[in-house]
């Protein structure tokens, strides 16, 4: 494994983290909206 492999793995890891963070944000928005509907706010 050379530096290029390490850099590619790090980039892929960063992209995965960003994708997961985006999904968490969407899920939180969904939950907030759901709670607002349930609570009639």
mmCIF entry with sequence, helices, sheets and N, C-alpha, C, O atoms, coordinates in Angstrom:
data_MODEL
# 
_entry.id   MODEL 
# 
_entity.id                         1 
_entity.type                       polymer 
_entity.pdbx_number_of_molecules   1 
# 
_entity_poly.entity_id                      1 
_entity_poly.type                           'polypeptide(L)' 
_entity_poly.nstd_linkage                   no 
_entity_poly.nstd_monomer                   no 
_entity_poly.pdbx_seq_one_letter_code       
;(UNK)(UNK)(UNK)(UNK)(UNK)(UNK)(UNK)(UNK)(UNK)(UNK)(UNK)(UNK)(UNK)(UNK)(UNK)(UNK)
(UNK)(UNK)(UNK)(UNK)(UNK)(UNK)(UNK)(UNK)(UNK)(UNK)(UNK)(UNK)(UNK)(UNK)(UNK)(UNK)
(UNK)(UNK)(UNK)(UNK)(UNK)(UNK)(UNK)(UNK)(UNK)
;
_entity_poly.pdbx_seq_one_letter_code_can   XXXXXXXXXXXXXXXXXXXXXXXXXXXXXXXXXXXXXXXXX 
_entity_poly.pdbx_strand_id                 A 
# 
loop_
_entity_poly_seq.entity_id 
_entity_poly_seq.num 
_entity_poly_seq.mon_id 
_entity_poly_seq.hetero 
1 1  UNK n 
1 2  UNK n 
1 3  UNK n 
1 4  UNK n 
1 5  UNK n 
1 6  UNK n 
1 7  UNK n 
1 8  UNK n 
1 9  UNK n 
1 10 UNK n 
1 11 UNK n 
1 12 UNK n 
1 13 UNK n 
1 14 UNK n 
1 15 UNK n 
1 16 UNK n 
1 17 UNK n 
1 18 UNK n 
1 19 UNK n 
1 20 UNK n 
1 21 UNK n 
1 22 UNK n 
1 23 UNK n 
1 24 UNK n 
1 25 UNK n 
1 26 UNK n 
1 27 UNK n 
1 28 UNK n 
1 29 UNK n 
1 30 UNK n 
1 31 UNK n 
1 32 UNK n 
1 33 UNK n 
1 34 UNK n 
1 35 UNK n 
1 36 UNK n 
1 37 UNK n 
1 38 UNK n 
1 39 UNK n 
1 40 UNK n 
1 41 UNK n 
# 
_struct_asym.id          A 
_struct_asym.entity_id   1 
# 
_struct_conf.conf_type_id            HELX_P 
_struct_conf.id                      HELX_P1 
_struct_conf.pdbx_PDB_helix_id       AA1 
_struct_conf.beg_label_comp_id       UNK 
_struct_conf.beg_label_asym_id       A 
_struct_conf.beg_label_seq_id        3 
_struct_conf.pdbx_beg_PDB_ins_code   ? 
_struct_conf.end_label_comp_id       UNK 
_struct_conf.end_label_asym_id       A 
_struct_conf.end_label_seq_id        39 
_struct_conf.pdbx_end_PDB_ins_code   ? 
_struct_conf.beg_auth_comp_id        UNK 
_struct_conf.beg_auth_asym_id        A 
_struct_conf.beg_auth_seq_id         3 
_struct_conf.end_auth_comp_id        UNK 
_struct_conf.end_auth_asym_id        A 
_struct_conf.end_auth_seq_id         39 
_struct_conf.pdbx_PDB_helix_class    1 
_struct_conf.details                 ? 
_struct_conf.pdbx_PDB_helix_length   37 
# 
_struct_conf_type.id          HELX_P 
_struct_conf_type.criteria    ? 
_struct_conf_type.reference   ? 
# 
loop_
_atom_site.group_PDB 
_atom_site.id 
_atom_site.type_symbol 
_atom_site.label_atom_id 
_atom_site.label_alt_id 
_atom_site.label_comp_id 
_atom_site.label_asym_id 
_atom_site.label_entity_id 
_atom_site.label_seq_id 
_atom_site.pdbx_PDB_ins_code 
_atom_site.Cartn_x 
_atom_site.Cartn_y 
_atom_site.Cartn_z 
_atom_site.occupancy 
_atom_site.B_iso_or_equiv 
_atom_site.pdbx_formal_charge 
_atom_site.auth_seq_id 
_atom_site.auth_comp_id 
_atom_site.auth_asym_id 
_atom_site.auth_atom_id 
_atom_site.pdbx_PDB_model_num 
ATOM 1   N N  . UNK A 1 1  ? 0.859   -1.197 0.000  1.00 0.00 ? 1  UNK A N  1 
ATOM 2   C CA . UNK A 1 1  ? 0.000   0.000  0.000  1.00 0.00 ? 1  UNK A CA 1 
ATOM 3   C C  . UNK A 1 1  ? 0.892   1.243  0.000  1.00 0.00 ? 1  UNK A C  1 
ATOM 4   O O  . UNK A 1 1  ? 1.707   1.433  0.903  1.00 0.00 ? 1  UNK A O  1 
ATOM 5   N N  . UNK A 1 2  ? 0.731   2.075  -1.007 1.00 0.00 ? 2  UNK A N  1 
ATOM 6   C CA . UNK A 1 2  ? 1.536   3.304  -1.076 1.00 0.00 ? 2  UNK A CA 1 
ATOM 7   C C  . UNK A 1 2  ? 0.701   4.514  -0.655 1.00 0.00 ? 2  UNK A C  1 
ATOM 8   O O  . UNK A 1 2  ? -0.461  4.398  -0.264 1.00 0.00 ? 2  UNK A O  1 
ATOM 9   N N  . UNK A 1 3  ? 1.343   5.673  -0.752 1.00 0.00 ? 3  UNK A N  1 
ATOM 10  C CA . UNK A 1 3  ? 0.674   6.917  -0.339 1.00 0.00 ? 3  UNK A CA 1 
ATOM 11  C C  . UNK A 1 3  ? -0.617  7.152  -1.105 1.00 0.00 ? 3  UNK A C  1 
ATOM 12  O O  . UNK A 1 3  ? -1.600  7.647  -0.552 1.00 0.00 ? 3  UNK A O  1 
ATOM 13  N N  . UNK A 1 4  ? -0.606  6.793  -2.377 1.00 0.00 ? 4  UNK A N  1 
ATOM 14  C CA . UNK A 1 4  ? -1.799  6.989  -3.200 1.00 0.00 ? 4  UNK A CA 1 
ATOM 15  C C  . UNK A 1 4  ? -2.974  6.179  -2.669 1.00 0.00 ? 4  UNK A C  1 
ATOM 16  O O  . UNK A 1 4  ? -4.103  6.665  -2.605 1.00 0.00 ? 4  UNK A O  1 
ATOM 17  N N  . UNK A 1 5  ? -2.691  4.940  -2.292 1.00 0.00 ? 5  UNK A N  1 
ATOM 18  C CA . UNK A 1 5  ? -3.738  4.087  -1.725 1.00 0.00 ? 5  UNK A CA 1 
ATOM 19  C C  . UNK A 1 5  ? -4.277  4.680  -0.436 1.00 0.00 ? 5  UNK A C  1 
ATOM 20  O O  . UNK A 1 5  ? -5.485  4.682  -0.196 1.00 0.00 ? 5  UNK A O  1 
ATOM 21  N N  . UNK A 1 6  ? -3.365  5.185  0.396  1.00 0.00 ? 6  UNK A N  1 
ATOM 22  C CA . UNK A 1 6  ? -3.776  5.784  1.669  1.00 0.00 ? 6  UNK A CA 1 
ATOM 23  C C  . UNK A 1 6  ? -4.630  7.019  1.417  1.00 0.00 ? 6  UNK A C  1 
ATOM 24  O O  . UNK A 1 6  ? -5.663  7.208  2.059  1.00 0.00 ? 6  UNK A O  1 
ATOM 25  N N  . UNK A 1 7  ? -4.198  7.860  0.480  1.00 0.00 ? 7  UNK A N  1 
ATOM 26  C CA . UNK A 1 7  ? -4.959  9.070  0.160  1.00 0.00 ? 7  UNK A CA 1 
ATOM 27  C C  . UNK A 1 7  ? -6.341  8.728  -0.379 1.00 0.00 ? 7  UNK A C  1 
ATOM 28  O O  . UNK A 1 7  ? -7.330  9.372  -0.027 1.00 0.00 ? 7  UNK A O  1 
ATOM 29  N N  . UNK A 1 8  ? -6.404  7.717  -1.232 1.00 0.00 ? 8  UNK A N  1 
ATOM 30  C CA . UNK A 1 8  ? -7.703  7.304  -1.778 1.00 0.00 ? 8  UNK A CA 1 
ATOM 31  C C  . UNK A 1 8  ? -8.614  6.765  -0.682 1.00 0.00 ? 8  UNK A C  1 
ATOM 32  O O  . UNK A 1 8  ? -9.814  7.040  -0.669 1.00 0.00 ? 8  UNK A O  1 
ATOM 33  N N  . UNK A 1 9  ? -8.037  5.998  0.235  1.00 0.00 ? 9  UNK A N  1 
ATOM 34  C CA . UNK A 1 9  ? -8.835  5.461  1.337  1.00 0.00 ? 9  UNK A CA 1 
ATOM 35  C C  . UNK A 1 9  ? -9.337  6.587  2.229  1.00 0.00 ? 9  UNK A C  1 
ATOM 36  O O  . UNK A 1 9  ? -10.485 6.565  2.672  1.00 0.00 ? 9  UNK A O  1 
ATOM 37  N N  . UNK A 1 10 ? -8.484  7.568  2.495  1.00 0.00 ? 10 UNK A N  1 
ATOM 38  C CA . UNK A 1 10 ? -8.892  8.705  3.322  1.00 0.00 ? 10 UNK A CA 1 
ATOM 39  C C  . UNK A 1 10 ? -9.997  9.505  2.650  1.00 0.00 ? 10 UNK A C  1 
ATOM 40  O O  . UNK A 1 10 ? -10.943 9.937  3.308  1.00 0.00 ? 10 UNK A O  1 
ATOM 41  N N  . UNK A 1 11 ? -9.881  9.702  1.353  1.00 0.00 ? 11 UNK A N  1 
ATOM 42  C CA . UNK A 1 11 ? -10.899 10.449 0.607  1.00 0.00 ? 11 UNK A CA 1 
ATOM 43  C C  . UNK A 1 11 ? -12.225 9.709  0.634  1.00 0.00 ? 11 UNK A C  1 
ATOM 44  O O  . UNK A 1 11 ? -13.282 10.310 0.829  1.00 0.00 ? 11 UNK A O  1 
ATOM 45  N N  . UNK A 1 12 ? -12.158 8.396  0.436  1.00 0.00 ? 12 UNK A N  1 
ATOM 46  C CA . UNK A 1 12 ? -13.379 7.591  0.471  1.00 0.00 ? 12 UNK A CA 1 
ATOM 47  C C  . UNK A 1 12 ? -14.014 7.647  1.858  1.00 0.00 ? 12 UNK A C  1 
ATOM 48  O O  . UNK A 1 12 ? -15.236 7.726  1.988  1.00 0.00 ? 12 UNK A O  1 
ATOM 49  N N  . UNK A 1 13 ? -13.177 7.605  2.886  1.00 0.00 ? 13 UNK A N  1 
ATOM 50  C CA . UNK A 1 13 ? -13.663 7.681  4.265  1.00 0.00 ? 13 UNK A CA 1 
ATOM 51  C C  . UNK A 1 13 ? -14.341 9.024  4.522  1.00 0.00 ? 13 UNK A C  1 
ATOM 52  O O  . UNK A 1 13 ? -15.404 9.081  5.140  1.00 0.00 ? 13 UNK A O  1 
ATOM 53  N N  . UNK A 1 14 ? -13.724 10.099 4.047  1.00 0.00 ? 14 UNK A N  1 
ATOM 54  C CA . UNK A 1 14 ? -14.304 11.436 4.215  1.00 0.00 ? 14 UNK A CA 1 
ATOM 55  C C  . UNK A 1 14 ? -15.645 11.534 3.496  1.00 0.00 ? 14 UNK A C  1 
ATOM 56  O O  . UNK A 1 14 ? -16.607 12.085 4.032  1.00 0.00 ? 14 UNK A O  1 
ATOM 57  N N  . UNK A 1 15 ? -15.701 10.994 2.278  1.00 0.00 ? 15 UNK A N  1 
ATOM 58  C CA . UNK A 1 15 ? -16.957 11.027 1.520  1.00 0.00 ? 15 UNK A CA 1 
ATOM 59  C C  . UNK A 1 15 ? -18.052 10.241 2.230  1.00 0.00 ? 15 UNK A C  1 
ATOM 60  O O  . UNK A 1 15 ? -19.210 10.658 2.255  1.00 0.00 ? 15 UNK A O  1 
ATOM 61  N N  . UNK A 1 16 ? -17.680 9.103  2.805  1.00 0.00 ? 16 UNK A N  1 
ATOM 62  C CA . UNK A 1 16 ? -18.654 8.297  3.541  1.00 0.00 ? 16 UNK A CA 1 
ATOM 63  C C  . UNK A 1 16 ? -19.160 9.063  4.759  1.00 0.00 ? 16 UNK A C  1 
ATOM 64  O O  . UNK A 1 16 ? -20.360 9.075  5.034  1.00 0.00 ? 16 UNK A O  1 
ATOM 65  N N  . UNK A 1 17 ? -18.246 9.704  5.489  1.00 0.00 ? 17 UNK A N  1 
ATOM 66  C CA . UNK A 1 17 ? -18.654 10.476 6.670  1.00 0.00 ? 17 UNK A CA 1 
ATOM 67  C C  . UNK A 1 17 ? -19.618 11.589 6.282  1.00 0.00 ? 17 UNK A C  1 
ATOM 68  O O  . UNK A 1 17 ? -20.608 11.831 6.972  1.00 0.00 ? 17 UNK A O  1 
ATOM 69  N N  . UNK A 1 18 ? -19.323 12.267 5.172  1.00 0.00 ? 18 UNK A N  1 
ATOM 70  C CA . UNK A 1 18 ? -20.198 13.350 4.723  1.00 0.00 ? 18 UNK A CA 1 
ATOM 71  C C  . UNK A 1 18 ? -21.564 12.811 4.310  1.00 0.00 ? 18 UNK A C  1 
ATOM 72  O O  . UNK A 1 18 ? -22.589 13.436 4.584  1.00 0.00 ? 18 UNK A O  1 
ATOM 73  N N  . UNK A 1 19 ? -21.581 11.664 3.659  1.00 0.00 ? 19 UNK A N  1 
ATOM 74  C CA . UNK A 1 19 ? -22.851 11.060 3.250  1.00 0.00 ? 19 UNK A CA 1 
ATOM 75  C C  . UNK A 1 19 ? -23.665 10.652 4.470  1.00 0.00 ? 19 UNK A C  1 
ATOM 76  O O  . UNK A 1 19 ? -24.879 10.851 4.506  1.00 0.00 ? 19 UNK A O  1 
ATOM 77  N N  . UNK A 1 20 ? -23.002 10.084 5.464  1.00 0.00 ? 20 UNK A N  1 
ATOM 78  C CA . UNK A 1 20 ? -23.693 9.678  6.693  1.00 0.00 ? 20 UNK A CA 1 
ATOM 79  C C  . UNK A 1 20 ? -24.226 10.904 7.422  1.00 0.00 ? 20 UNK A C  1 
ATOM 80  O O  . UNK A 1 20 ? -25.356 10.895 7.910  1.00 0.00 ? 20 UNK A O  1 
ATOM 81  N N  . UNK A 1 21 ? -23.418 11.959 7.498  1.00 0.00 ? 21 UNK A N  1 
ATOM 82  C CA . UNK A 1 21 ? -23.857 13.188 8.159  1.00 0.00 ? 21 UNK A CA 1 
ATOM 83  C C  . UNK A 1 21 ? -25.090 13.764 7.465  1.00 0.00 ? 21 UNK A C  1 
ATOM 84  O O  . UNK A 1 21 ? -26.007 14.250 8.126  1.00 0.00 ? 21 UNK A O  1 
ATOM 85  N N  . UNK A 1 22 ? -25.113 13.709 6.143  1.00 0.00 ? 22 UNK A N  1 
ATOM 86  C CA . UNK A 1 22 ? -26.268 14.212 5.394  1.00 0.00 ? 22 UNK A CA 1 
ATOM 87  C C  . UNK A 1 22 ? -27.512 13.390 5.702  1.00 0.00 ? 22 UNK A C  1 
ATOM 88  O O  . UNK A 1 22 ? -28.603 13.940 5.849  1.00 0.00 ? 22 UNK A O  1 
ATOM 89  N N  . UNK A 1 23 ? -27.349 12.072 5.801  1.00 0.00 ? 23 UNK A N  1 
ATOM 90  C CA . UNK A 1 23 ? -28.491 11.213 6.127  1.00 0.00 ? 23 UNK A CA 1 
ATOM 91  C C  . UNK A 1 23 ? -28.992 11.489 7.543  1.00 0.00 ? 23 UNK A C  1 
ATOM 92  O O  . UNK A 1 23 ? -30.199 11.497 7.784  1.00 0.00 ? 23 UNK A O  1 
ATOM 93  N N  . UNK A 1 24 ? -28.072 11.715 8.477  1.00 0.00 ? 24 UNK A N  1 
ATOM 94  C CA . UNK A 1 24 ? -28.469 12.031 9.856  1.00 0.00 ? 24 UNK A CA 1 
ATOM 95  C C  . UNK A 1 24 ? -29.254 13.336 9.881  1.00 0.00 ? 24 UNK A C  1 
ATOM 96  O O  . UNK A 1 24 ? -30.267 13.443 10.574 1.00 0.00 ? 24 UNK A O  1 
ATOM 97  N N  . UNK A 1 25 ? -28.790 14.322 9.130  1.00 0.00 ? 25 UNK A N  1 
ATOM 98  C CA . UNK A 1 25 ? -29.483 15.614 9.075  1.00 0.00 ? 25 UNK A CA 1 
ATOM 99  C C  . UNK A 1 25 ? -30.888 15.448 8.507  1.00 0.00 ? 25 UNK A C  1 
ATOM 100 O O  . UNK A 1 25 ? -31.849 16.004 9.040  1.00 0.00 ? 25 UNK A O  1 
ATOM 101 N N  . UNK A 1 26 ? -31.005 14.676 7.416  1.00 0.00 ? 26 UNK A N  1 
ATOM 102 C CA . UNK A 1 26 ? -32.334 14.443 6.826  1.00 0.00 ? 26 UNK A CA 1 
ATOM 103 C C  . UNK A 1 26 ? -33.247 13.723 7.815  1.00 0.00 ? 26 UNK A C  1 
ATOM 104 O O  . UNK A 1 26 ? -34.434 14.032 7.924  1.00 0.00 ? 26 UNK A O  1 
ATOM 105 N N  . UNK A 1 27 ? -32.675 12.766 8.527  1.00 0.00 ? 27 UNK A N  1 
ATOM 106 C CA . UNK A 1 27 ? -33.471 12.015 9.506  1.00 0.00 ? 27 UNK A CA 1 
ATOM 107 C C  . UNK A 1 27 ? -33.937 12.924 10.629 1.00 0.00 ? 27 UNK A C  1 
ATOM 108 O O  . UNK A 1 27 ? -35.078 12.824 11.078 1.00 0.00 ? 27 UNK A O  1 
ATOM 109 N N  . UNK A 1 28 ? -33.054 13.818 11.088 1.00 0.00 ? 28 UNK A N  1 
ATOM 110 C CA . UNK A 1 28 ? -33.424 14.741 12.165 1.00 0.00 ? 28 UNK A CA 1 
ATOM 111 C C  . UNK A 1 28 ? -34.537 15.683 11.711 1.00 0.00 ? 28 UNK A C  1 
ATOM 112 O O  . UNK A 1 28 ? -35.475 15.944 12.464 1.00 0.00 ? 28 UNK A O  1 
ATOM 113 N N  . UNK A 1 29 ? -34.436 16.189 10.496 1.00 0.00 ? 29 UNK A N  1 
ATOM 114 C CA . UNK A 1 29 ? -35.488 17.057 9.956  1.00 0.00 ? 29 UNK A CA 1 
ATOM 115 C C  . UNK A 1 29 ? -36.807 16.297 9.883  1.00 0.00 ? 29 UNK A C  1 
ATOM 116 O O  . UNK A 1 29 ? -37.861 16.829 10.231 1.00 0.00 ? 29 UNK A O  1 
ATOM 117 N N  . UNK A 1 30 ? -36.740 15.045 9.426  1.00 0.00 ? 30 UNK A N  1 
ATOM 118 C CA . UNK A 1 30 ? -37.945 14.221 9.340  1.00 0.00 ? 30 UNK A CA 1 
ATOM 119 C C  . UNK A 1 30 ? -38.570 14.047 10.721 1.00 0.00 ? 30 UNK A C  1 
ATOM 120 O O  . UNK A 1 30 ? -39.783 14.186 10.877 1.00 0.00 ? 30 UNK A O  1 
ATOM 121 N N  . UNK A 1 31 ? -37.741 13.740 11.725 1.00 0.00 ? 31 UNK A N  1 
ATOM 122 C CA . UNK A 1 31 ? -38.254 13.531 13.086 1.00 0.00 ? 31 UNK A CA 1 
ATOM 123 C C  . UNK A 1 31 ? -38.848 14.827 13.631 1.00 0.00 ? 31 UNK A C  1 
ATOM 124 O O  . UNK A 1 31 ? -39.918 14.815 14.240 1.00 0.00 ? 31 UNK A O  1 
ATOM 125 N N  . UNK A 1 32 ? -38.156 15.940 13.415 1.00 0.00 ? 32 UNK A N  1 
ATOM 126 C CA . UNK A 1 32 ? -38.674 17.233 13.886 1.00 0.00 ? 32 UNK A CA 1 
ATOM 127 C C  . UNK A 1 32 ? -40.037 17.528 13.261 1.00 0.00 ? 32 UNK A C  1 
ATOM 128 O O  . UNK A 1 32 ? -40.957 17.969 13.948 1.00 0.00 ? 32 UNK A O  1 
ATOM 129 N N  . UNK A 1 33 ? -40.163 17.282 11.954 1.00 0.00 ? 33 UNK A N  1 
ATOM 130 C CA . UNK A 1 33 ? -41.439 17.516 11.275 1.00 0.00 ? 33 UNK A CA 1 
ATOM 131 C C  . UNK A 1 33 ? -42.513 16.564 11.781 1.00 0.00 ? 33 UNK A C  1 
ATOM 132 O O  . UNK A 1 33 ? -43.665 16.956 11.965 1.00 0.00 ? 33 UNK A O  1 
ATOM 133 N N  . UNK A 1 34 ? -42.133 15.324 12.001 1.00 0.00 ? 34 UNK A N  1 
ATOM 134 C CA . UNK A 1 34 ? -43.076 14.326 12.505 1.00 0.00 ? 34 UNK A CA 1 
ATOM 135 C C  . UNK A 1 34 ? -43.590 14.731 13.881 1.00 0.00 ? 34 UNK A C  1 
ATOM 136 O O  . UNK A 1 34 ? -44.790 14.666 14.147 1.00 0.00 ? 34 UNK A O  1 
ATOM 137 N N  . UNK A 1 35 ? -42.670 15.150 14.758 1.00 0.00 ? 35 UNK A N  1 
ATOM 138 C CA . UNK A 1 35 ? -43.075 15.572 16.102 1.00 0.00 ? 35 UNK A CA 1 
ATOM 139 C C  . UNK A 1 35 ? -43.977 16.796 16.038 1.00 0.00 ? 35 UNK A C  1 
ATOM 140 O O  . UNK A 1 35 ? -44.933 16.906 16.806 1.00 0.00 ? 35 UNK A O  1 
ATOM 141 N N  . UNK A 1 36 ? -43.679 17.713 15.132 1.00 0.00 ? 36 UNK A N  1 
ATOM 142 C CA . UNK A 1 36 ? -44.519 18.896 14.986 1.00 0.00 ? 36 UNK A CA 1 
ATOM 143 C C  . UNK A 1 36 ? -45.926 18.501 14.559 1.00 0.00 ? 36 UNK A C  1 
ATOM 144 O O  . UNK A 1 36 ? -46.904 19.066 15.048 1.00 0.00 ? 36 UNK A O  1 
ATOM 145 N N  . UNK A 1 37 ? -46.034 17.535 13.650 1.00 0.00 ? 37 UNK A N  1 
ATOM 146 C CA . UNK A 1 37 ? -47.352 17.069 13.208 1.00 0.00 ? 37 UNK A CA 1 
ATOM 147 C C  . UNK A 1 37 ? -48.106 16.388 14.345 1.00 0.00 ? 37 UNK A C  1 
ATOM 148 O O  . UNK A 1 37 ? -49.300 16.622 14.531 1.00 0.00 ? 37 UNK A O  1 
ATOM 149 N N  . UNK A 1 38 ? -47.414 15.556 15.095 1.00 0.00 ? 38 UNK A N  1 
ATOM 150 C CA . UNK A 1 38 ? -48.057 14.835 16.197 1.00 0.00 ? 38 UNK A CA 1 
ATOM 151 C C  . UNK A 1 38 ? -48.523 15.812 17.266 1.00 0.00 ? 38 UNK A C  1 
ATOM 152 O O  . UNK A 1 38 ? -49.607 15.668 17.831 1.00 0.00 ? 38 UNK A O  1 
ATOM 153 N N  . UNK A 1 39 ? -47.688 16.802 17.531 1.00 0.00 ? 39 UNK A N  1 
ATOM 154 C CA . UNK A 1 39 ? -48.001 17.760 18.597 1.00 0.00 ? 39 UNK A CA 1 
ATOM 155 C C  . UNK A 1 39 ? -48.900 18.894 18.117 1.00 0.00 ? 39 UNK A C  1 
ATOM 156 O O  . UNK A 1 39 ? -49.332 19.725 18.915 1.00 0.00 ? 39 UNK A O  1 
ATOM 157 N N  . UNK A 1 40 ? -49.180 18.931 16.823 1.00 0.00 ? 40 UNK A N  1 
ATOM 158 C CA . UNK A 1 40 ? -50.070 19.948 16.281 1.00 0.00 ? 40 UNK A CA 1 
ATOM 159 C C  . UNK A 1 40 ? -49.488 21.339 16.316 1.00 0.00 ? 40 UNK A C  1 
ATOM 160 O O  . UNK A 1 40 ? -50.219 22.324 16.419 1.00 0.00 ? 40 UNK A O  1 
ATOM 161 N N  . UNK A 1 41 ? -48.181 21.426 16.231 1.00 0.00 ? 41 UNK A N  1 
ATOM 162 C CA . UNK A 1 41 ? -47.524 22.748 16.263 1.00 0.00 ? 41 UNK A CA 1 
ATOM 163 C C  . UNK A 1 41 ? -47.520 23.327 14.862 1.00 0.00 ? 41 UNK A C  1 
ATOM 164 O O  . UNK A 1 41 ? -47.019 24.431 14.652 1.00 0.00 ? 41 UNK A O  1 
# 
